[in-house]
Amino acid sequence: MIEAINTWFLSLGADYGVNPYIFGGIYVGAIPFFLATVGWMVRRKRQGLPITFQLIIAGFLAMSAYIYLILAGQNLAWWVYAIIALLVLYSIWSLIKKAREPAAEPNM
């Protein structure tokens, strides 16, 4: 049964040249680095320092799996690119919105 699931899972990306395990590994693997970058960004914002670099890193980490999909994917449907574009725009909008909010003071 596990072999059948693995075969099915790998077949999802076979037609498009994308390995689902690599996509998932990038997606899940970027999460701790994204959270660490957001923490770094919050610390710098509380100190009144610029956070542009941290925003760029957080944006890259949030979109890294989709960057892999665009670079490795072949014969992807137009709607896949549309969904990725919407996700990228939403990520940028969300990060900018959060960055403009004042940083909460730590509870001590």
Phi and psi restraints in degrees (range 20) as a CNS / XPLOR table:
assign (resid 1 and name C) (resid 2 and name N)
       (resid 2 and name CA) (resid 2 and name C) 1.0 -63.6 20.0 2
assign (resid 2 and name N) (resid 2 and name CA)
       (resid 2 and name C) (resid 3 and name N) 1.0 -38.3 20.0 2
assign (resid 2 and name C) (resid 3 and name N)
       (resid 3 and name CA) (resid 3 and name C) 1.0 -63.1 20.0 2
assign (resid 3 and name N) (resid 3 and name CA)
       (resid 3 and name C) (resid 4 and name N) 1.0 -39.5 20.0 2
assign (resid 3 and name C) (resid 4 and name N)
       (resid 4 and name CA) (resid 4 and name C) 1.0 -65.8 20.0 2
assign (resid 4 and name N) (resid 4 and name CA)
       (resid 4 and name C) (resid 5 and name N) 1.0 -40.7 20.0 2
assign (resid 4 and name C) (resid 5 and name N)
       (resid 5 and name CA) (resid 5 and name C) 1.0 -64.9 20.0 2
assign (resid 5 and name N) (resid 5 and name CA)
       (resid 5 and name C) (resid 6 and name N) 1.0 -43.4 20.0 2
assign (resid 5 and name C) (resid 6 and name N)
       (resid 6 and name CA) (resid 6 and name C) 1.0 -62.0 20.0 2
assign (resid 6 and name N) (resid 6 and name CA)
       (resid 6 and name C) (resid 7 and name N) 1.0 -43.8 20.0 2
assign (resid 6 and name C) (resid 7 and name N)
       (resid 7 and name CA) (resid 7 and name C) 1.0 -62.2 20.0 2
assign (resid 7 and name N) (resid 7 and name CA)
       (resid 7 and name C) (resid 8 and name N) 1.0 -44.8 20.0 2
assign (resid 7 and name C) (resid 8 and name N)
       (resid 8 and name CA) (resid 8 and name C) 1.0 -62.0 20.0 2
assign (resid 8 and name N) (resid 8 and name CA)
       (resid 8 and name C) (resid 9 and name N) 1.0 -44.8 20.0 2
assign (resid 8 and name C) (resid 9 and name N)
       (resid 9 and name CA) (resid 9 and name C) 1.0 -62.3 20.0 2
assign (resid 9 and name N) (resid 9 and name CA)
       (resid 9 and name C) (resid 10 and name N) 1.0 -44.8 20.0 2
assign (resid 9 and name C) (resid 10 and name N)
       (resid 10 and name CA) (resid 10 and name C) 1.0 -68.5 20.0 2
assign (resid 10 and name N) (resid 10 and name CA)
       (resid 10 and name C) (resid 11 and name N) 1.0 -28.8 20.0 2
assign (resid 10 and name C) (resid 11 and name N)
       (resid 11 and name CA) (resid 11 and name C) 1.0 -69.0 20.0 2
assign (resid 11 and name N) (resid 11 and name CA)
       (resid 11 and name C) (resid 12 and name N) 1.0 -20.9 20.0 2
assign (resid 11 and name C) (resid 12 and name N)
       (resid 12 and name CA) (resid 12 and name C) 1.0 -60.3 20.0 2
assign (resid 12 and name N) (resid 12 and name CA)
       (resid 12 and name C) (resid 13 and name N) 1.0 -35.2 20.0 2
assign (resid 12 and name C) (resid 13 and name N)
       (resid 13 and name CA) (resid 13 and name C) 1.0 -105.6 20.0 2
assign (resid 13 and name N) (resid 13 and name CA)
       (resid 13 and name C) (resid 14 and name N) 1.0 -5.8 20.0 2
assign (resid 13 and name C) (resid 14 and name N)
       (resid 14 and name CA) (resid 14 and name C) 1.0 -61.4 20.0 2
assign (resid 14 and name N) (resid 14 and name CA)
       (resid 14 and name C) (resid 15 and name N) 1.0 -40.4 20.0 2
assign (resid 14 and name C) (resid 15 and name N)
       (resid 15 and name CA) (resid 15 and name C) 1.0 -69.6 20.0 2
assign (resid 15 and name N) (resid 15 and name CA)
       (resid 15 and name C) (resid 16 and name N) 1.0 -19.1 20.0 2
assign (resid 15 and name C) (resid 16 and name N)
       (resid 16 and name CA) (resid 16 and name C) 1.0 -114.4 20.0 2
assign (resid 16 and name N) (resid 16 and name CA)
       (resid 16 and name C) (resid 17 and name N) 1.0 2.6 20.0 2
assign (resid 16 and name C) (resid 17 and name N)
       (resid 17 and name CA) (resid 17 and name C) 1.0 73.8 20.0 2
assign (resid 17 and name N) (resid 17 and name CA)
       (resid 17 and name C) (resid 18 and name N) 1.0 21.7 20.0 2
assign (resid 17 and name C) (resid 18 and name N)
       (resid 18 and name CA) (resid 18 and name C) 1.0 -116.6 20.0 2
assign (resid 18 and name N) (resid 18 and name CA)
       (resid 18 and name C) (resid 19 and name N) 1.0 129.5 20.0 2
assign (resid 18 and name C) (resid 19 and name N)
       (resid 19 and name CA) (resid 19 and name C) 1.0 -87.9 20.0 2
assign (resid 19 and name N) (resid 19 and name CA)
       (resid 19 and name C) (resid 20 and name N) 1.0 116.1 20.0 2
assign (resid 19 and name C) (resid 20 and name N)
       (resid 20 and name CA) (resid 20 and name C) 1.0 -59.9 20.0 2
assign (resid 20 and name N) (resid 20 and name CA)
       (resid 20 and name C) (resid 21 and name N) 1.0 -30.7 20.0 2
assign (resid 20 and name C) (resid 21 and name N)
       (resid 21 and name CA) (resid 21 and name C) 1.0 -69.3 20.0 2
assign (resid 21 and name N) (resid 21 and name CA)
       (resid 21 and name C) (resid 22 and name N) 1.0 -38.8 20.0 2
assign (resid 21 and name C) (resid 22 and name N)
       (resid 22 and name CA) (resid 22 and name C) 1.0 -66.8 20.0 2
assign (resid 22 and name N) (resid 22 and name CA)
       (resid 22 and name C) (resid 23 and name N) 1.0 -45.4 20.0 2
assign (resid 22 and name C) (resid 23 and name N)
       (resid 23 and name CA) (resid 23 and name C) 1.0 -57.3 20.0 2
assign (resid 23 and name N) (resid 23 and name CA)
       (resid 23 and name C) (resid 24 and name N) 1.0 -49.7 20.0 2
assign (resid 23 and name C) (resid 24 and name N)
       (resid 24 and name CA) (resid 24 and name C) 1.0 -64.2 20.0 2
assign (resid 24 and name N) (resid 24 and name CA)
       (resid 24 and name C) (resid 25 and name N) 1.0 -38.6 20.0 2
assign (resid 24 and name C) (resid 25 and name N)
       (resid 25 and name CA) (resid 25 and name C) 1.0 -63.7 20.0 2
assign (resid 25 and name N) (resid 25 and name CA)
       (resid 25 and name C) (resid 26 and name N) 1.0 -42.1 20.0 2
assign (resid 25 and name C) (resid 26 and name N)
       (resid 26 and name CA) (resid 26 and name C) 1.0 -65.8 20.0 2
assign (resid 26 and name N) (resid 26 and name CA)
       (resid 26 and name C) (resid 27 and name N) 1.0 -44.4 20.0 2
assign (resid 26 and name C) (resid 27 and name N)
       (resid 27 and name CA) (resid 27 and name C) 1.0 -60.5 20.0 2
assign (resid 27 and name N) (resid 27 and name CA)
       (resid 27 and name C) (resid 28 and name N) 1.0 -51.5 20.0 2
assign (resid 27 and name C) (resid 28 and name N)
       (resid 28 and name CA) (resid 28 and name C) 1.0 -74.6 20.0 2
assign (resid 28 and name N) (resid 28 and name CA)
       (resid 28 and name C) (resid 29 and name N) 1.0 -38.1 20.0 2
assign (resid 28 and name C) (resid 29 and name N)
       (resid 29 and name CA) (resid 29 and name C) 1.0 -65.6 20.0 2
assign (resid 29 and name N) (resid 29 and name CA)
       (resid 29 and name C) (resid 30 and name N) 1.0 -25.8 20.0 2
assign (resid 29 and name C) (resid 30 and name N)
       (resid 30 and name CA) (resid 30 and name C) 1.0 -79.5 20.0 2
assign (resid 30 and name N) (resid 30 and name CA)
       (resid 30 and name C) (resid 31 and name N) 1.0 -18.1 20.0 2
assign (resid 30 and name C) (resid 31 and name N)
       (resid 31 and name CA) (resid 31 and name C) 1.0 -59.0 20.0 2
assign (resid 31 and name N) (resid 31 and name CA)
       (resid 31 and name C) (resid 32 and name N) 1.0 -51.4 20.0 2
assign (resid 31 and name C) (resid 32 and name N)
       (resid 32 and name CA) (resid 32 and name C) 1.0 -63.7 20.0 2
assign (resid 32 and name N) (resid 32 and name CA)
       (resid 32 and name C) (resid 33 and name N) 1.0 -35.0 20.0 2
assign (resid 32 and name C) (resid 33 and name N)
       (resid 33 and name CA) (resid 33 and name C) 1.0 -69.4 20.0 2
assign (resid 33 and name N) (resid 33 and name CA)
       (resid 33 and name C) (resid 34 and name N) 1.0 -37.2 20.0 2
assign (resid 33 and name C) (resid 34 and name N)
       (resid 34 and name CA) (resid 34 and name C) 1.0 -62.7 20.0 2
assign (resid 34 and name N) (resid 34 and name CA)
       (resid 34 and name C) (resid 35 and name N) 1.0 -47.3 20.0 2
assign (resid 34 and name C) (resid 35 and name N)
       (resid 35 and name CA) (resid 35 and name C) 1.0 -63.9 20.0 2
assign (resid 35 and name N) (resid 35 and name CA)
       (resid 35 and name C) (resid 36 and name N) 1.0 -39.2 20.0 2
assign (resid 35 and name C) (resid 36 and name N)
       (resid 36 and name CA) (resid 36 and name C) 1.0 -64.0 20.0 2
assign (resid 36 and name N) (resid 36 and name CA)
       (resid 36 and name C) (resid 37 and name N) 1.0 -39.5 20.0 2
assign (resid 36 and name C) (resid 37 and name N)
       (resid 37 and name CA) (resid 37 and name C) 1.0 -66.8 20.0 2
assign (resid 37 and name N) (resid 37 and name CA)
       (resid 37 and name C) (resid 38 and name N) 1.0 -39.4 20.0 2
assign (resid 37 and name C) (resid 38 and name N)
       (resid 38 and name CA) (resid 38 and name C) 1.0 -64.3 20.0 2
assign (resid 38 and name N) (resid 38 and name CA)
       (resid 38 and name C) (resid 39 and name N) 1.0 -41.0 20.0 2
assign (resid 38 and name C) (resid 39 and name N)
       (resid 39 and name CA) (resid 39 and name C) 1.0 -61.6 20.0 2
assign (resid 39 and name N) (resid 39 and name CA)
       (resid 39 and name C) (resid 40 and name N) 1.0 -42.5 20.0 2
assign (resid 39 and name C) (resid 40 and name N)
       (resid 40 and name CA) (resid 40 and name C) 1.0 -61.6 20.0 2
assign (resid 40 and name N) (resid 40 and name CA)
       (resid 40 and name C) (resid 41 and name N) 1.0 -41.9 20.0 2
assign (resid 40 and name C) (resid 41 and name N)
       (resid 41 and name CA) (resid 41 and name C) 1.0 -64.0 20.0 2
assign (resid 41 and name N) (resid 41 and name CA)
       (resid 41 and name C) (resid 42 and name N) 1.0 -43.1 20.0 2
assign (resid 41 and name C) (resid 42 and name N)
       (resid 42 and name CA) (resid 42 and name C) 1.0 -63.6 20.0 2
assign (resid 42 and name N) (resid 42 and name CA)
       (resid 42 and name C) (resid 43 and name N) 1.0 -43.6 20.0 2
assign (resid 42 and name C) (resid 43 and name N)
       (resid 43 and name CA) (resid 43 and name C) 1.0 -59.4 20.0 2
assign (resid 43 and name N) (resid 43 and name CA)
       (resid 43 and name C) (resid 44 and name N) 1.0 -46.2 20.0 2
assign (resid 43 and name C) (resid 44 and name N)
       (resid 44 and name CA) (resid 44 and name C) 1.0 -65.7 20.0 2
assign (resid 44 and name N) (resid 44 and name CA)
       (resid 44 and name C) (resid 45 and name N) 1.0 -38.4 20.0 2
assign (resid 44 and name C) (resid 45 and name N)
       (resid 45 and name CA) (resid 45 and name C) 1.0 -65.4 20.0 2
assign (resid 45 and name N) (resid 45 and name CA)
       (resid 45 and name C) (resid 46 and name N) 1.0 -40.5 20.0 2
assign (resid 45 and name C) (resid 46 and name N)
       (resid 46 and name CA) (resid 46 and name C) 1.0 -63.4 20.0 2
assign (resid 46 and name N) (resid 46 and name CA)
       (resid 46 and name C) (resid 47 and name N) 1.0 -30.8 20.0 2
assign (resid 46 and name C) (resid 47 and name N)
       (resid 47 and name CA) (resid 47 and name C) 1.0 -83.1 20.0 2
assign (resid 47 and name N) (resid 47 and name CA)
       (resid 47 and name C) (resid 48 and name N) 1.0 -3.8 20.0 2
assign (resid 47 and name C) (resid 48 and name N)
       (resid 48 and name CA) (resid 48 and name C) 1.0 77.9 20.0 2
assign (resid 48 and name N) (resid 48 and name CA)
       (resid 48 and name C) (resid 49 and name N) 1.0 18.3 20.0 2
assign (resid 48 and name C) (resid 49 and name N)
       (resid 49 and name CA) (resid 49 and name C) 1.0 -92.7 20.0 2
assign (resid 49 and name N) (resid 49 and name CA)
       (resid 49 and name C) (resid 50 and name N) 1.0 157.4 20.0 2
assign (resid 49 and name C) (resid 50 and name N)
       (resid 50 and name CA) (resid 50 and name C) 1.0 -66.1 20.0 2
assign (resid 50 and name N) (resid 50 and name CA)
       (resid 50 and name C) (resid 51 and name N) 1.0 148.0 20.0 2
assign (resid 50 and name C) (resid 51 and name N)
       (resid 51 and name CA) (resid 51 and name C) 1.0 -123.4 20.0 2
assign (resid 51 and name N) (resid 51 and name CA)
       (resid 51 and name C) (resid 52 and name N) 1.0 17.4 20.0 2
assign (resid 51 and name C) (resid 52 and name N)
       (resid 52 and name CA) (resid 52 and name C) 1.0 -58.9 20.0 2
assign (resid 52 and name N) (resid 52 and name CA)
       (resid 52 and name C) (resid 53 and name N) 1.0 -46.9 20.0 2
assign (resid 52 and name C) (resid 53 and name N)
       (resid 53 and name CA) (resid 53 and name C) 1.0 -60.6 20.0 2
assign (resid 53 and name N) (resid 53 and name CA)
       (resid 53 and name C) (resid 54 and name N) 1.0 -42.8 20.0 2
assign (resid 53 and name C) (resid 54 and name N)
       (resid 54 and name CA) (resid 54 and name C) 1.0 -66.0 20.0 2
assign (resid 54 and name N) (resid 54 and name CA)
       (resid 54 and name C) (resid 55 and name N) 1.0 -36.6 20.0 2
assign (resid 54 and name C) (resid 55 and name N)
       (resid 55 and name CA) (resid 55 and name C) 1.0 -63.3 20.0 2
assign (resid 55 and name N) (resid 55 and name CA)
       (resid 55 and name C) (resid 56 and name N) 1.0 -41.4 20.0 2
assign (resid 55 and name C) (resid 56 and name N)
       (resid 56 and name CA) (resid 56 and name C) 1.0 -64.0 20.0 2
assign (resid 56 and name N) (resid 56 and name CA)
       (resid 56 and name C) (resid 57 and name N) 1.0 -44.8 20.0 2
assign (resid 56 and name C) (resid 57 and name N)
       (resid 57 and name CA) (resid 57 and name C) 1.0 -63.8 20.0 2
assign (resid 57 and name N) (resid 57 and name CA)
       (resid 57 and name C) (resid 58 and name N) 1.0 -45.8 20.0 2
assign (resid 57 and name C) (resid 58 and name N)
       (resid 58 and name CA) (resid 58 and name C) 1.0 -61.6 20.0 2
assign (resid 58 and name N) (resid 58 and name CA)
       (resid 58 and name C) (resid 59 and name N) 1.0 -41.2 20.0 2
assign (resid 58 and name C) (resid 59 and name N)
       (resid 59 and name CA) (resid 59 and name C) 1.0 -63.2 20.0 2
assign (resid 59 and name N) (resid 59 and name CA)
       (resid 59 and name C) (resid 60 and name N) 1.0 -43.6 20.0 2
assign (resid 59 and name C) (resid 60 and name N)
       (resid 60 and name CA) (resid 60 and name C) 1.0 -61.8 20.0 2
assign (resid 60 and name N) (resid 60 and name CA)
       (resid 60 and name C) (resid 61 and name N) 1.0 -44.8 20.0 2
assign (resid 60 and name C) (resid 61 and name N)
       (resid 61 and name CA) (resid 61 and name C) 1.0 -65.1 20.0 2
assign (resid 61 and name N) (resid 61 and name CA)
       (resid 61 and name C) (resid 62 and name N) 1.0 -38.0 20.0 2
assign (resid 61 and name C) (resid 62 and name N)
       (resid 62 and name CA) (resid 62 and name C) 1.0 -66.2 20.0 2
assign (resid 62 and name N) (resid 62 and name CA)
       (resid 62 and name C) (resid 63 and name N) 1.0 -28.0 20.0 2
assign (resid 62 and name C) (resid 63 and name N)
       (resid 63 and name CA) (resid 63 and name C) 1.0 -107.8 20.0 2
assign (resid 63 and name N) (resid 63 and name CA)
       (resid 63 and name C) (resid 64 and name N) 1.0 3.7 20.0 2
assign (resid 63 and name C) (resid 64 and name N)
       (resid 64 and name CA) (resid 64 and name C) 1.0 -59.9 20.0 2
assign (resid 64 and name N) (resid 64 and name CA)
       (resid 64 and name C) (resid 65 and name N) 1.0 -40.4 20.0 2
assign (resid 64 and name C) (resid 65 and name N)
       (resid 65 and name CA) (resid 65 and name C) 1.0 -66.2 20.0 2
assign (resid 65 and name N) (resid 65 and name CA)
       (resid 65 and name C) (resid 66 and name N) 1.0 -36.4 20.0 2
assign (resid 65 and name C) (resid 66 and name N)
       (resid 66 and name CA) (resid 66 and name C) 1.0 -73.5 20.0 2
assign (resid 66 and name N) (resid 66 and name CA)
       (resid 66 and name C) (resid 67 and name N) 1.0 -30.4 20.0 2
assign (resid 66 and name C) (resid 67 and name N)
       (resid 67 and name CA) (resid 67 and name C) 1.0 -63.8 20.0 2
assign (resid 67 and name N) (resid 67 and name CA)
       (resid 67 and name C) (resid 68 and name N) 1.0 -43.0 20.0 2
assign (resid 67 and name C) (resid 68 and name N)
       (resid 68 and name CA) (resid 68 and name C) 1.0 -59.3 20.0 2
assign (resid 68 and name N) (resid 68 and name CA)
       (resid 68 and name C) (resid 69 and name N) 1.0 -44.0 20.0 2
assign (resid 68 and name C) (resid 69 and name N)
       (resid 69 and name CA) (resid 69 and name C) 1.0 -60.1 20.0 2
assign (resid 69 and name N) (resid 69 and name CA)
       (resid 69 and name C) (resid 70 and name N) 1.0 -42.6 20.0 2
assign (resid 69 and name C) (resid 70 and name N)
       (resid 70 and name CA) (resid 70 and name C) 1.0 -68.3 20.0 2
assign (resid 70 and name N) (resid 70 and name CA)
       (resid 70 and name C) (resid 71 and name N) 1.0 -42.1 20.0 2
assign (resid 70 and name C) (resid 71 and name N)
       (resid 71 and name CA) (resid 71 and name C) 1.0 -73.1 20.0 2
assign (resid 71 and name N) (resid 71 and name CA)
       (resid 71 and name C) (resid 72 and name N) 1.0 -40.1 20.0 2
assign (resid 71 and name C) (resid 72 and name N)
       (resid 72 and name CA) (resid 72 and name C) 1.0 -92.0 20.0 2
assign (resid 72 and name N) (resid 72 and name CA)
       (resid 72 and name C) (resid 73 and name N) 1.0 -23.7 20.0 2
assign (resid 72 and name C) (resid 73 and name N)
       (resid 73 and name CA) (resid 73 and name C) 1.0 -69.7 20.0 2
assign (resid 73 and name N) (resid 73 and name CA)
       (resid 73 and name C) (resid 74 and name N) 1.0 145.1 20.0 2
assign (resid 73 and name C) (resid 74 and name N)
       (resid 74 and name CA) (resid 74 and name C) 1.0 -131.2 20.0 2
assign (resid 74 and name N) (resid 74 and name CA)
       (resid 74 and name C) (resid 75 and name N) 1.0 140.8 20.0 2
assign (resid 74 and name C) (resid 75 and name N)
       (resid 75 and name CA) (resid 75 and name C) 1.0 58.7 20.0 2
assign (resid 75 and name N) (resid 75 and name CA)
       (resid 75 and name C) (resid 76 and name N) 1.0 35.2 20.0 2
assign (resid 75 and name C) (resid 76 and name N)
       (resid 76 and name CA) (resid 76 and name C) 1.0 -73.6 20.0 2
assign (resid 76 and name N) (resid 76 and name CA)
       (resid 76 and name C) (resid 77 and name N) 1.0 145.4 20.0 2
assign (resid 76 and name C) (resid 77 and name N)
       (resid 77 and name CA) (resid 77 and name C) 1.0 -68.3 20.0 2
assign (resid 77 and name N) (resid 77 and name CA)
       (resid 77 and name C) (resid 78 and name N) 1.0 154.5 20.0 2
assign (resid 77 and name C) (resid 78 and name N)
       (resid 78 and name CA) (resid 78 and name C) 1.0 -60.4 20.0 2
assign (resid 78 and name N) (resid 78 and name CA)
       (resid 78 and name C) (resid 79 and name N) 1.0 -32.4 20.0 2
assign (resid 78 and name C) (resid 79 and name N)
       (resid 79 and name CA) (resid 79 and name C) 1.0 -70.9 20.0 2
assign (resid 79 and name N) (resid 79 and name CA)
       (resid 79 and name C) (resid 80 and name N) 1.0 -23.1 20.0 2
assign (resid 79 and name C) (resid 80 and name N)
       (resid 80 and name CA) (resid 80 and name C) 1.0 -65.5 20.0 2
assign (resid 80 and name N) (resid 80 and name CA)
       (resid 80 and name C) (resid 81 and name N) 1.0 -44.9 20.0 2
assign (resid 80 and name C) (resid 81 and name N)
       (resid 81 and name CA) (resid 81 and name C) 1.0 -63.8 20.0 2
assign (resid 81 and name N) (resid 81 and name CA)
       (resid 81 and name C) (resid 82 and name N) 1.0 -37.2 20.0 2
assign (resid 81 and name C) (resid 82 and name N)
       (resid 82 and name CA) (resid 82 and name C) 1.0 -64.4 20.0 2
assign (resid 82 and name N) (resid 82 and name CA)
       (resid 82 and name C) (resid 83 and name N) 1.0 -43.0 20.0 2
assign (resid 82 and name C) (resid 83 and name N)
       (resid 83 and name CA) (resid 83 and name C) 1.0 -65.0 20.0 2
assign (resid 83 and name N) (resid 83 and name CA)
       (resid 83 and name C) (resid 84 and name N) 1.0 -42.6 20.0 2
assign (resid 83 and name C) (resid 84 and name N)
       (resid 84 and name CA) (resid 84 and name C) 1.0 -61.8 20.0 2
assign (resid 84 and name N) (resid 84 and name CA)
       (resid 84 and name C) (resid 85 and name N) 1.0 -42.8 20.0 2
assign (resid 84 and name C) (resid 85 and name N)
       (resid 85 and name CA) (resid 85 and name C) 1.0 -61.4 20.0 2
assign (resid 85 and name N) (resid 85 and name CA)
       (resid 85 and name C) (resid 86 and name N) 1.0 -42.4 20.0 2
assign (resid 85 and name C) (resid 86 and name N)
       (resid 86 and name CA) (resid 86 and name C) 1.0 -64.3 20.0 2
assign (resid 86 and name N) (resid 86 and name CA)
       (resid 86 and name C) (resid 87 and name N) 1.0 -41.2 20.0 2
assign (resid 86 and name C) (resid 87 and name N)
       (resid 87 and name CA) (resid 87 and name C) 1.0 -63.5 20.0 2
assign (resid 87 and name N) (resid 87 and name CA)
       (resid 87 and name C) (resid 88 and name N) 1.0 -40.6 20.0 2
assign (resid 87 and name C) (resid 88 and name N)
       (resid 88 and name CA) (resid 88 and name C) 1.0 -64.4 20.0 2
assign (resid 88 and name N) (resid 88 and name CA)
       (resid 88 and name C) (resid 89 and name N) 1.0 -47.4 20.0 2
assign (resid 88 and name C) (resid 89 and name N)
       (resid 89 and name CA) (resid 89 and name C) 1.0 -61.8 20.0 2
assign (resid 89 and name N) (resid 89 and name CA)
       (resid 89 and name C) (resid 90 and name N) 1.0 -42.4 20.0 2
assign (resid 89 and name C) (resid 90 and name N)
       (resid 90 and name CA) (resid 90 and name C) 1.0 -64.5 20.0 2
assign (resid 90 and name N) (resid 90 and name CA)
       (resid 90 and name C) (resid 91 and name N) 1.0 -41.2 20.0 2
assign (resid 90 and name C) (resid 91 and name N)
       (resid 91 and name CA) (resid 91 and name C) 1.0 -61.7 20.0 2
assign (resid 91 and name N) (resid 91 and name CA)
       (resid 91 and name C) (resid 92 and name N) 1.0 -44.9 20.0 2
assign (resid 91 and name C) (resid 92 and name N)
       (resid 92 and name CA) (resid 92 and name C) 1.0 -62.8 20.0 2
assign (resid 92 and name N) (resid 92 and name CA)
       (resid 92 and name C) (resid 93 and name N) 1.0 -47.5 20.0 2
assign (resid 92 and name C) (resid 93 and name N)
       (resid 93 and name CA) (resid 93 and name C) 1.0 -60.6 20.0 2
assign (resid 93 and name N) (resid 93 and name CA)
       (resid 93 and name C) (resid 94 and name N) 1.0 -44.7 20.0 2
assign (resid 93 and name C) (resid 94 and name N)
       (resid 94 and name CA) (resid 94 and name C) 1.0 -64.7 20.0 2
assign (resid 94 and name N) (resid 94 and name CA)
       (resid 94 and name C) (resid 95 and name N) 1.0 -43.8 20.0 2
assign (resid 94 and name C) (resid 95 and name N)
       (resid 95 and name CA) (resid 95 and name C) 1.0 -64.6 20.0 2
assign (resid 95 and name N) (resid 95 and name CA)
       (resid 95 and name C) (resid 96 and name N) 1.0 -42.2 20.0 2
assign (resid 95 and name C) (resid 96 and name N)
       (resid 96 and name CA) (resid 96 and name C) 1.0 -65.4 20.0 2
assign (resid 96 and name N) (resid 96 and name CA)
       (resid 96 and name C) (resid 97 and name N) 1.0 -42.5 20.0 2
assign (resid 96 and name C) (resid 97 and name N)
       (resid 97 and name CA) (resid 97 and name C) 1.0 -60.3 20.0 2
assign (resid 97 and name N) (resid 97 and name CA)
       (resid 97 and name C) (resid 98 and name N) 1.0 -45.6 20.0 2
assign (resid 97 and name C) (resid 98 and name N)
       (resid 98 and name CA) (resid 98 and name C) 1.0 -68.0 20.0 2
assign (resid 98 and name N) (resid 98 and name CA)
       (resid 98 and name C) (resid 99 and name N) 1.0 -35.1 20.0 2
assign (resid 98 and name C) (resid 99 and name N)
       (resid 99 and name CA) (resid 99 and name C) 1.0 -69.6 20.0 2
assign (resid 99 and name N) (resid 99 and name CA)
       (resid 99 and name C) (resid 100 and name N) 1.0 -28.6 20.0 2
assign (resid 99 and name C) (resid 100 and name N)
       (resid 100 and name CA) (resid 100 and name C) 1.0 -79.7 20.0 2
assign (resid 100 and name N) (resid 100 and name CA)
       (resid 100 and name C) (resid 101 and name N) 1.0 -20.6 20.0 2
assign (resid 100 and name C) (resid 101 and name N)
       (resid 101 and name CA) (resid 101 and name C) 1.0 -69.7 20.0 2
assign (resid 101 and name N) (resid 101 and name CA)
       (resid 101 and name C) (resid 102 and name N) 1.0 145.0 20.0 2
assign (resid 101 and name C) (resid 102 and name N)
       (resid 102 and name CA) (resid 102 and name C) 1.0 -66.4 20.0 2
assign (resid 102 and name N) (resid 102 and name CA)
       (resid 102 and name C) (resid 103 and name N) 1.0 142.4 20.0 2
assign (resid 102 and name C) (resid 103 and name N)
       (resid 103 and name CA) (resid 103 and name C) 1.0 -73.3 20.0 2
assign (resid 103 and name N) (resid 103 and name CA)
       (resid 103 and name C) (resid 104 and name N) 1.0 132.5 20.0 2
assign (resid 103 and name C) (resid 104 and name N)
       (resid 104 and name CA) (resid 104 and name C) 1.0 -70.5 20.0 2
assign (resid 104 and name N) (resid 104 and name CA)
       (resid 104 and name C) (resid 105 and name N) 1.0 144.4 20.0 2
assign (resid 104 and name C) (resid 105 and name N)
       (resid 105 and name CA) (resid 105 and name C) 1.0 -75.2 20.0 2
assign (resid 105 and name N) (resid 105 and name CA)
       (resid 105 and name C) (resid 106 and name N) 1.0 142.7 20.0 2
assign (resid 105 and name C) (resid 106 and name N)
       (resid 106 and name CA) (resid 106 and name C) 1.0 -67.1 20.0 2
assign (resid 106 and name N) (resid 106 and name CA)
       (resid 106 and name C) (resid 107 and name N) 1.0 142.0 20.0 2
assign (resid 106 and name C) (resid 107 and name N)
       (resid 107 and name CA) (resid 107 and name C) 1.0 -82.2 20.0 2
assign (resid 107 and name N) (resid 107 and name CA)
       (resid 107 and name C) (resid 108 and name N) 1.0 121.2 20.0 2
